[in-house]
Amino acid sequence: MEIRDRIKELRRVKASDLRPNPKNWRTHPQAQQDALRGVLAEVGYADALLARELPDGGLMLVDGHLRAETTPDMEVPVLILDVTEAEADKILATLDPLASLAEANTEALRELLDGIDTQSAAVQAMLDGLVSNQDNTPVDLSEPKGTTNEIGDSVKCPKCGFEFVP
């Protein structure tokens, strides 16, 4: 399989000069907006927006709409892609869903979260709700309770609820 590098360049662009993609299907609830503002305030930009160049020289967003809306007067990092409109549509439709297919390693996440401090209530709320099962019920990330089981005791998976006997 041949994989092409479709990034033409990294350019810093005033966020308000980027054209929102009219096909953007993502909406951004207030909690997400607040968490993004918190992370930007505490860390700053650490990821580039994605855009494709239009025939008139303008740039249309493929990814990063909320970041652009949140910091309209700021020059932001933008990866300019060499893609067609159809390819940009495919990226727009698949980028976030592909990331959401990843599964959580609860132990590794617990260790990561133990080392993170934030002054933002919105960021803290987001971190508190990171691990959830398929029903979006938060999983208890506190120290495991009752880690020693007698043979014959049933154990319930905190992620899926399946009960089994080890």
TAPEWO-V355906 format. One record per backbone hydrogen bond with DSSP energy under -0.5 kcal/mol. CO is the residue of the C=O (numbers start at 0). NH is the residue of the N-H. E is the energy in kcal/mol with one decimal. If there is no record, write none. Layout:
[[CO | NH | E] [CO | NH | E]]
This chain:
[[0 | 2 | -0.5] [1 | 3 | -0.5] [3 | 5 | -0.8] [5 | 7 | -0.7] [5 | 81 | -3.3] [8 | 10 | -0.5] [8 | 79 | -3.0] [10 | 12 | -0.6] [10 | 77 | -2.6] [12 | 75 | -3.1] [13 | 16 | -2.2] [14 | 17 | -1.5] [18 | 60 | -3.0] [19 | 21 | -0.6] [20 | 23 | -2.1] [26 | 28 | -0.6] [28 | 31 | -0.6] [28 | 32 | -2.2] [29 | 33 | -2.9] [30 | 34 | -2.2] [31 | 35 | -2.7] [32 | 36 | -2.3] [33 | 37 | -2.1] [34 | 38 | -2.5] [35 | 39 | -2.9] [36 | 40 | -2.3] [37 | 41 | -2.1] [38 | 42 | -3.2] [38 | 43 | -1.2] [48 | 78 | -3.3] [49 | 61 | -3.2] [49 | 62 | -1.6] [50 | 80 | -3.1] [51 | 59 | -2.5] [53 | 56 | -2.4] [57 | 53 | -3.2] [58 | 18 | -3.2] [59 | 51 | -2.3] [62 | 49 | -2.5] [63 | 67 | -2.4] [64 | 68 | -2.4] [65 | 69 | -2.3] [66 | 70 | -1.7] [68 | 71 | -0.6] [70 | 73 | -1.5] [71 | 15 | -2.0] [73 | 14 | -2.7] [73 | 75 | -0.6] [75 | 12 | -2.3] [76 | 48 | -2.8] [77 | 10 | -2.9] [77 | 79 | -0.7] [78 | 50 | -2.2] [78 | 80 | -0.6] [79 | 7 | -3.2] [79 | 8 | -1.1] [80 | 52 | -0.8] [80 | 82 | -1.1] [83 | 87 | -2.5] [84 | 88 | -2.4] [85 | 89 | -1.8] [86 | 90 | -2.3] [87 | 91 | -2.9] [88 | 92 | -2.3] [89 | 93 | -1.5] [90 | 94 | -2.7] [93 | 97 | -2.6] [94 | 98 | -1.7] [95 | 99 | -2.1] [96 | 100 | -0.7] [97 | 100 | -1.0] [98 | 101 | -1.4] [103 | 105 | -1.0] [104 | 108 | -2.8] [105 | 109 | -2.7] [106 | 110 | -2.1] [107 | 111 | -2.4] [108 | 112 | -3.1] [109 | 113 | -1.9] [110 | 114 | -0.7] [111 | 114 | -1.1] [112 | 115 | -1.5] [114 | 116 | -0.5] [118 | 120 | -0.6] [119 | 123 | -2.5] [120 | 124 | -2.4] [121 | 125 | -1.9] [122 | 126 | -2.7] [123 | 127 | -2.8] [124 | 128 | -1.2] [126 | 129 | -1.4] [129 | 131 | -0.6] [130 | 138 | -1.8] [132 | 135 | -2.3] [135 | 137 | -0.6] [136 | 132 | -1.6] [146 | 148 | -0.6] [149 | 152 | -2.4] [152 | 165 | -0.7] [154 | 163 | -2.8] [156 | 160 | -1.9] [158 | 133 | -0.5] [161 | 156 | -2.9] [163 | 154 | -3.6] [163 | 165 | -0.5]]
